[in-house]
Amino acid sequence: MAKVTKSAQLLDYLRTTRTVSPMEAMIHLQIGSPTKEIHRLRAKGARIEQVWRKNPATGQRYSRYFYLGDTA
């Protein structure tokens, strides 16, 4: 049985949900460094946009990644 990489897991998740935060990737996919995996996916041609948000309750900034598809 072939081992599924963290990058492949994250890409499948993004294709399904279209968006993910680093915390969601850590909790739901057990990815220790989501930013590194996003970088790898972008290098392989995935179009992923980063948008900064602010938590209204705490005022803390966080990022969300949005999957825009693959490059041709």
PyMOL commands that set and color helices and strands:
alter all, ss='L'
color gray80, all
select helices_A, chain A and resi 6-17+22-29+34-43
alter helices_A, ss='H'
color red, helices_A
select strands_A, chain A and resi 19-20+46-54+61-70
alter strands_A, ss='S'
color yellow, strands_A
deselect
rebuild
show_as cartoon
